[in-house]
Amino acid sequence: MIVHCLFEQSGTFKNAFKKYGIEAYDYDIQNEFNETDYVTDLFKEIEGGYQDEPSLFDRISPDDLIFAFFPCIRFENQIMLWFRGQSTSQKKWSLEEKCEFDMNLLKEVSLMYDLVNKLFIICMRKGLKLVMENPYSEEHFLRRYWCYSPAVIDRDRRDSGDYFKKPTQYWFLNCEPQNNLIFEPISYNAIECKDAIRTMKKEHYAKTGAENAKIARSMIHPQYADRFIRQYILDKEIWSQQ
């Protein structure tokens, strides 16, 4: 099995797989962490694969695994506030400005919605195993307006050693979560600060190793990645002897 981590440039999950002798690679359009193995425009790859044109998906085997951290910026709760004109940045906007903005925002959401569906359709057609991650909330766009339900919902990632609560959902296609039991204590790494995801101070985001709060919001602690793949993805025989 080879693991293809799409939209990951930090190497966190990639290196968690490699720890157990599994070949793994990161794919992203950026390489800010010097961990991206294939610098590529994944949106173009998805469009090409959906149109049956040559794409990276031609090089992926049904025995492999795609782990996609699909961009969530147009699916999260904050999008609903922007649509309603209730975001803090919109306080001085006129109704006309809000209407114009909504039309453009809907186009952006529609584009991302098309891409996530096309990614799944590619994997359906080719019989490829796919795990996709995105935030979880009641108003998350994919929770409300999608025909496919997540197989795993993690309501508090701190319980598995991550930095922030960040409720997260995971979809599994052409594969099932393992649900292995892990009997070992965690190293508690939670960063406790008011509204940590949105208004972190340097004293907080520096603990993640990130250079600023924006990057820190997307950081995942290596312990969380390690526990997740052992609990839900890898056969117990692969990691129990380590």
C-alpha positions as CSV (number, residue, x, y, z in Angstrom):
1,M,0.0,0.0,0.0
2,I,1.1,3.5,-0.8
3,V,-0.6,6.5,0.9
4,H,-1.2,9.6,-1.1
5,C,-1.8,12.6,1.2
6,L,-3.6,15.2,-0.9
7,F,-3.6,18.9,0.2
8,E,-1.1,18.1,3.0
9,Q,2.2,20.0,3.0
10,S,3.2,19.6,6.6
11,G,4.1,15.9,6.3
12,T,2.3,15.1,9.6
13,F,0.2,12.3,8.4
14,K,2.7,11.2,5.8
15,N,5.4,10.8,8.4
16,A,3.0,8.9,10.7
17,F,2.4,6.3,8.0
18,K,6.2,6.1,7.2
19,K,6.8,5.4,10.9
20,Y,5.2,2.0,10.3
21,G,7.2,1.3,7.1
22,I,4.4,2.5,4.7
23,E,5.4,4.4,1.6
24,A,3.6,7.8,1.7
25,Y,3.8,11.1,-0.2
26,D,2.4,14.6,0.2
27,Y,0.8,16.5,-2.7
28,D,0.0,20.2,-2.6
29,I,0.4,23.3,-4.6
30,Q,2.7,24.8,-1.9
31,N,5.8,23.6,-0.1
32,E,6.1,25.9,2.9
33,F,7.2,23.0,5.2
34,N,9.7,21.4,2.8
35,E,7.6,18.2,3.0
36,T,5.6,18.3,-0.2
37,D,6.9,15.5,-2.4
38,Y,4.8,16.5,-5.4
39,V,4.1,20.2,-5.9
40,T,1.0,20.2,-8.1
41,D,-2.3,21.9,-8.7
42,L,-4.7,19.3,-7.2
43,F,-7.8,21.1,-8.4
44,K,-6.5,20.7,-12.0
45,E,-5.7,17.1,-11.3
46,I,-9.2,16.5,-10.1
47,E,-10.8,18.3,-13.1
48,G,-8.6,16.2,-15.4
49,G,-9.3,12.9,-13.7
50,Y,-13.0,13.6,-13.8
51,Q,-12.9,14.3,-17.6
52,D,-10.9,11.1,-18.1
53,E,-7.8,13.0,-19.0
54,P,-4.3,12.0,-17.8
55,S,-4.0,12.8,-14.1
56,L,-2.2,11.7,-10.9
57,F,-5.1,9.3,-10.2
58,D,-3.9,7.2,-13.1
59,R,-0.8,6.4,-11.0
60,I,-2.8,5.3,-7.9
61,S,-3.6,1.7,-7.4
62,P,-6.8,0.2,-5.8
63,D,-4.4,-1.2,-3.2
64,D,-3.3,2.3,-2.3
65,L,-5.0,4.9,0.0
66,I,-5.8,8.5,-0.8
67,F,-6.0,10.7,2.4
68,A,-7.4,14.0,1.4
69,F,-7.4,17.1,3.6
70,F,-9.8,18.9,1.3
71,P,-9.8,22.7,1.7
72,C,-12.6,23.7,4.0
73,I,-12.6,27.5,3.8
74,R,-15.8,27.6,1.7
75,F,-17.6,24.9,3.8
76,E,-17.1,26.1,7.4
77,N,-19.6,27.8,9.7
78,Q,-18.2,31.3,9.0
79,I,-19.5,31.0,5.4
80,M,-23.1,31.1,6.7
81,L,-22.4,34.4,8.5
82,W,-20.9,35.9,5.4
83,F,-24.0,34.8,3.4
84,R,-26.3,36.5,6.0
85,G,-24.2,39.6,6.0
86,Q,-23.5,39.1,9.7
87,S,-19.7,38.9,9.6
88,T,-17.9,41.5,11.7
89,S,-16.1,42.7,8.5
90,Q,-19.5,43.5,6.9
91,K,-20.9,45.8,9.5
92,K,-20.6,48.9,7.4
93,W,-21.5,47.3,4.1
94,S,-24.6,48.4,2.3
95,L,-27.3,45.9,1.3
96,E,-26.3,46.2,-2.3
97,E,-22.7,45.3,-1.4
98,K,-23.8,42.3,0.5
99,C,-26.0,41.1,-2.4
100,E,-23.1,41.5,-4.8
101,F,-20.8,39.6,-2.5
102,D,-23.3,36.8,-2.0
103,M,-23.5,36.1,-5.7
104,N,-19.8,35.8,-6.0
105,L,-19.5,33.7,-2.8
106,L,-22.1,31.3,-4.0
107,K,-20.0,30.8,-7.2
108,E,-17.0,30.0,-5.0
109,V,-18.9,27.5,-2.8
110,S,-20.3,25.9,-5.9
111,L,-16.9,25.5,-7.4
112,M,-15.5,23.8,-4.3
113,Y,-18.6,21.6,-4.0
114,D,-18.2,20.5,-7.6
115,L,-14.5,19.6,-6.9
116,V,-15.2,17.5,-3.8
117,N,-17.9,15.6,-5.7
118,K,-15.6,15.1,-8.6
119,L,-12.9,13.7,-6.3
120,F,-15.3,11.1,-5.0
121,I,-16.6,10.3,-8.4
122,I,-13.1,9.7,-9.7
123,C,-12.5,7.3,-6.8
124,M,-15.8,5.5,-7.4
125,R,-15.0,5.0,-11.1
126,K,-11.5,3.7,-10.5
127,G,-12.3,1.8,-7.3
128,L,-9.8,3.8,-5.3
129,K,-9.8,3.9,-1.5
130,L,-10.3,7.4,-0.1
131,V,-10.4,9.0,3.3
132,M,-11.3,12.7,3.4
133,E,-11.1,15.1,6.3
134,N,-13.1,18.3,6.9
135,P,-14.3,20.3,10.0
136,Y,-17.5,19.1,11.7
137,S,-20.4,21.4,12.8
138,E,-24.1,21.7,12.4
139,E,-23.8,24.4,9.8
140,H,-20.9,22.8,7.8
141,F,-22.0,22.9,4.2
142,L,-21.2,19.2,3.5
143,R,-23.2,18.1,6.6
144,R,-26.3,20.0,5.4
145,Y,-26.0,19.7,1.6
146,W,-24.4,16.4,0.7
147,C,-25.6,12.9,0.0
148,Y,-22.7,11.1,1.7
149,S,-22.3,10.9,5.4
150,P,-19.0,10.8,7.4
151,A,-18.0,7.5,8.9
152,V,-16.0,9.0,11.8
153,I,-16.7,12.2,13.8
154,D,-14.1,13.4,16.3
155,R,-15.8,16.1,18.4
156,D,-12.7,16.9,20.5
157,R,-9.3,16.2,19.0
158,R,-7.6,17.2,22.2
159,D,-8.6,13.8,23.6
160,S,-6.3,12.1,21.1
161,G,-3.4,14.5,21.7
162,D,-4.1,17.4,19.3
163,Y,-3.6,21.1,20.0
164,F,-7.2,22.3,19.6
165,K,-10.7,21.0,20.0
166,K,-11.5,21.4,16.3
167,P,-14.4,19.0,15.7
168,T,-13.6,17.0,12.6
169,Q,-15.4,14.5,10.3
170,Y,-13.9,11.8,8.1
171,W,-15.5,10.2,5.1
172,F,-14.4,6.7,4.0
173,L,-15.0,5.6,0.4
174,N,-14.2,2.0,-0.8
175,C,-12.9,1.2,2.7
176,E,-14.1,1.0,6.3
177,P,-12.7,2.5,9.5
178,Q,-10.9,-0.2,11.6
179,N,-12.1,0.9,15.1
180,N,-9.0,-0.5,16.8
181,L,-8.6,0.0,20.5
182,I,-5.5,1.8,21.7
183,F,-4.6,1.2,25.4
184,E,-2.0,3.8,26.1
185,P,-2.0,7.2,27.7
186,I,-1.7,10.3,25.6
187,S,0.6,13.3,26.0
188,Y,-1.9,16.1,26.6
189,N,-0.9,18.9,24.2
190,A,-4.0,21.2,24.3
191,I,-3.4,24.8,23.9
192,E,-5.7,26.6,26.3
193,C,-6.6,30.1,25.3
194,K,-9.8,32.0,24.6
195,D,-11.2,31.3,21.2
196,A,-7.8,29.6,20.3
197,I,-8.5,29.0,16.7
198,R,-9.4,32.6,15.7
199,T,-7.4,34.8,18.1
200,M,-4.2,33.2,19.0
201,K,-1.3,35.1,20.5
202,K,2.3,34.3,19.7
203,E,2.7,32.5,23.1
204,H,0.0,30.1,22.0
205,Y,0.6,29.5,18.3
206,A,4.4,29.2,18.9
207,K,3.7,25.9,20.7
208,T,2.6,24.3,17.4
209,G,5.9,25.3,15.8
210,A,4.0,27.6,13.4
211,E,5.2,31.1,12.4
212,N,1.8,32.7,12.8
213,A,-1.8,32.1,13.9
214,K,-3.0,31.4,10.4
215,I,-0.7,28.5,9.9
216,A,-1.2,27.2,13.5
217,R,-5.0,26.8,12.9
218,S,-4.2,24.1,10.4
219,M,-1.5,22.3,12.4
220,I,-2.0,18.8,13.6
221,H,0.1,17.3,16.4
222,P,2.0,14.2,15.3
223,Q,0.6,12.2,18.2
224,Y,-3.0,12.8,16.9
225,A,-2.0,11.6,13.4
226,D,-0.3,8.5,14.8
227,R,-3.3,7.6,16.9
228,F,-5.8,8.2,14.2
229,I,-4.1,6.0,11.6
230,R,-3.7,3.2,14.2
231,Q,-7.2,3.4,15.4
232,Y,-9.0,3.8,12.1
233,I,-6.8,2.9,9.1
234,L,-4.1,0.4,9.7
235,D,-4.6,-3.2,10.6
236,K,-3.5,-3.8,14.2
237,E,-0.9,-6.3,13.1
238,I,1.0,-3.6,11.3
239,W,1.6,-1.4,14.3
240,S,1.2,-3.6,17.4
241,Q,4.7,-5.0,17.1
242,Q,6.4,-1.6,16.9
